Amino acid sequence: MTQTTDPNDGSGTVYADMWFDPACPWAWITSRWLVEVEKVRPVRVRWHVMSLGVLNEGRDLPESYRKSLDLSWAAVRVCVAAEQRFGPEVLGSLYTALGTRFHNGAEPRDTDTIRAALADAGLPEDLAEAAGSTAFDEALRASHGEAMKLVGEDVGTPVVQVEGVAFFGPVVTPVPRGEEAGKLWDGVRLVAGTDGFFELKRTRTRNPVFD
């Protein structure tokens, strides 16, 4: 299980681990919430890749969604390639660059956009060559599998782990900012620390809001 505190820094920092697919709008909002949390709580986020394509393999899906899943493989492959070359520390900036272009900018999820996001993140654009390669799929599946082992197979992205407890979500829109983000974090820590707590849910009545 991924370590959630650093016993050596003495700062009391709590580590949150998030698994993301850059294609998922709800994961994007959750990630921006966690970035806000880092500003108001002693929290550091560690980023990991998961895949909507892997998650939905073998499922009977509408053709339009199937096409969007086919497109999603490019970005996650590039994320894994970047992680392997430069370490997991680059995932946060690369995800921010991809998500800003995909969601806030509504740019096409193609190799040109991925190449531009790599430049935004200060990473070499030749990493975009991984978009059409299966060479990184084994590592991608392993990272995705780590998330699924933590939460089970009946959930999607995002997966967040807090103090040894992992869950799907939180799913929220728009992005909580400032102390509102901190209050939601406090609530997540509270339920994560409650033995036997599994689920809160209601039907979504809003589309994702990225501003």
Summary of the structure (lengths in Angstrom):
residues: 211
radius of gyration: 16.6
end to end distance: 33.9
largest distance: 51.6
contacts: 623
relative contact order: 0.19
helix: 52%
strand: 11%
